Amino acid sequence: MGSFSNYLEDELLDHVFGKGSFTPPPIYVALSTADPLDSGSGLAEPSGSGYARVQTTEADWNAASGGAIDNVNAITFNEATGSWGTITHFALMDAASGGNLLIHGALNTSKSISSGDTVKFAAGDLDVSLN
């Protein structure tokens, strides 16, 4: 399950209470070797070795139901051409690089990624919920 970042919480509250507008950004799925934290300061993405965030569209996500949403389509990263380290968390970002952290969460199982590995979230495996 994912947690909203401080940035997204503020943007949504401002939008709901008429203090600002929020336009949904493109969502990029990122991987992290550490907990990104709500502030985004802990985000530790792999660098090089074929790593890149994966852009999704609204068609890649089921409609929210019961306060939860998940991916309807598989989300597949490039094949690693070297070590990406041990991936422990995912992050949903609003840009292909840099940008703002929107949502983050821990993986059910950490995975060490080596050359030749392909990281994939099968349909329904990337879940975000509101409590």
Residue, then its C-alpha position, 0 to 999 in steps of 0.5 A: m500500500g502506498s502513502f501520499s507525500n507531503y507535497l500531494e497532501d498539500e496540493l489536494l487539500d488546497h484544491v478541495f478547499g478552493k485555495g488552489s487548483f490541481t491538475p493531475p500530472p502524468i505519473y511515473v513509477a520509480l524504484s528506490t533502495a530506501d524509504p522515500l519518506d513523505s518528504g521525498s528526501g529518502l528517495a534513492e533511485p538506481s542510477g545508470s545501468g538501463y534504469a529509467r522511470v516508467q510513465t503510465t497513463e490513466a488507462d494503466w490504472n483501474a478506477a478507484s473503489g473503496g478508497a483504493i486504486d491499483n494498476v490494470n496493466a503490467i508496469t515493466f521497467n527496462e532490463a537492467t544492464g548492471s546492478w540496481g541494488t536492492i529495491t525496497h520501495f516504489a515511488l510515483m512521481d510527476a516527472a521522468s526525472g526530478g519532479n515531485l514525489l506523489i505517493h510511495g510505498a514499501l514492496n512486499t519483498s525486497k529484490s536485488i536487481s542484477s544485469g539481465d533482470t527485468v522489474k515488473f509490477a503485474a496487473g493489480d500488484l501496485d496498490v494505493s489506498l486512502n485510510 
